[in-house]
Amino acid sequence: MEKVTEEKLITKKDITKSWFTWWLTAETAHSFDRMMGVTFGVSLAPILKKIYTNKEDLVAALRRHTQFFNTNGIWGSLIPGMVIAMEEKKSQGADVPEEVIVGTKTGLMGAVAGVGDTIDWGMWLPIIIGMFIGSAQKGSWVAGIAPWMIFMCITLAESYFLFHLGYKAGESSVEKVLAGGKIQSLISGASVLGLFMMGGLAATYINVTTPLVLQSGGVEKLSIQKDILDAILPGIIPLLIVSGVYVYLEKIDRNFTHAMLIIIALGVLLGAFNILK
């Protein structure tokens, strides 16, 4: 069993540098298969290099933090802050399984995005723009710039505060979990929440149906989609597609480009024969 140390390796300056990298790139350095995953890894990389002196441990940490990740760029600052605290504890020898860290990221990204989008884009921005509508109608050039400058300052402060809050809260929460022996409960809860989030995303963004019909009694037509699938197993086609992609990437070939090309080819083929739409 590894010896747990309490030596602080991460400074407030390290956290601030990591936050600034996140803030600059969170909404700009997207990739089609990992979304913010690359940004997440780049933001944490200097800290991971500092706390993991063993190359294998560093590679494992970088690998788990460059996988798919997507949330609100401002309020999502809370998550990398918490993850840094967990990684610090793990590097010190604490029993923090990789599943806990990944499950926490996955489970929180949807909930945090919902709060952040509502507050920033649904509250702050309309209020700020509304304050300058009168000036804009009078032709003031300031009205075209000021709302975005104010919005940037507000979200900048939010992001900075939440990143540091995430680190502090993550540090204390990890200590409490370790002291209370609730690791397994955290793993199970985070995993279940992550599965719910992934299922919700699949059901929301994958809209595939079949127009096929069955002739019943020589006159009446029975829709396979509406009368059978939707009545018994709604959303089964999107579920099968997601499951198929998962099996392909996990068991056959970890190549996202190949998976995308196969999906496009099958979509064109099945659509041409009017099997799916």
Summary of the structure (lengths in Angstrom):
residues: 277
radius of gyration: 23.5
end to end distance: 55.3
largest distance: 79.0
contacts: 796
relative contact order: 0.10
helix: 72%
strand: 4%
